[in-house]
Amino acid sequence: MKVQWTRNSLRLRISPDELKLLRERQPVREILPVSGGALELRLSPAEQTGLLLEGSVLHFRLSPADLADLLEAREGVYFHQNSVRYYVEKDFAYAFGEEPS
């Protein structure tokens, strides 16, 4: 999973394998080791779509309806919570055998 964030947006690009995990209702994780611990971003199916910070884990949750939209969407799904825009997009480069950047 590729992660891009600014002060008011979060964009996730997921590979076909990661999309398969979500289809199987499994979480997708990206972990950044830092001195003294790690930061984790977790994209997972949930009852309600939204962002939630618990300790060093940022949970990006997708409701069943939003997950279904992502599975069917050509490119991705897009949300807004408070002043933050967030996106989950399919990374087509993976589908064509290119190395992720």
N, C-alpha and C positions, 0 to 999 in steps of 0.2 A: 504494500500500500504506500502510495506517495502522499505526503502530507504537505500542504501549503497553507500558511496562516498569516493573517495580518491582524491589526487591532480590532477589526470589525468583520472578519470573514474567516471561514475554515473550509478548505477544499480537500477532498479525499479522492484519489484516483485508485481504483481497484482493478486488479488483474482478473482474468477469467477464473483462475483457481480460487481467488478470494471470493468472487461472486458465487462460485459453487459452494463454498463454506456457508455463506449467508443463506443460500437456497436450502441447505441442510440445517438451517437455524443454529449455526455455530458462529461464534464471534471471530472477528478479524482483528489482529493486534499489531501495533507498531510500537516498539520499545526503544527508547533512547537512553543508553547508559550515561549517567553523569556522576561526577564525584559525589560520593555519599548516597547513591541510590540510582534510581531510574525514573524516567517519565514514560507513561504509557498512554496511548490513545487506543481505545477499544470501540470498534464498530460492531453493534450486535442487535439482533432482533429483540423487541421489547413490546410491552403493551401500548406504549405511547412514544411518539417521536419527540426527541429533544436532546439537549446537551446537559450533562451533569458532571460536576467535578467532585470526586471523592479522593481526598489525599492527593497522591501523585498520578491518579488515573482520571483522564477525561473520557467520559462515556458518551458516545454518539449513538443514540438509540433510535431504531427504526420500528414503527408500528407495523402490524401485519399488512395494512393497506399500503403504506409507503414502501415496504419491502417488495410487495407485489408490483408496485409501480416501477421500482428499480429493476426488478427482474425482467419486466416487459419493456422498459424504456429503451429507446435507441441509444441515448447518451448518458442520461443520469436523472437524478431527482434533486430538487432545490427547495430550501426552506429558509425561514426567517424566524428568529426568536429574540425578543427584546431588540437590541441594536445590532445583532450579529446575523449575518447571512452565512448559510452553510450549504455545502454541496457534496453529493456523492456521485462521482462520474466513473464510467467504465473507461479503462485505459486501453485503447485500441492498439497501441504499440505492442503490448503483450500478445495480442491476438495474431499479430503478423510475424512473430518470432524475433522481434527486436529486443535487445537488452534493455532493461529498465534503466533510467538515468537517475 
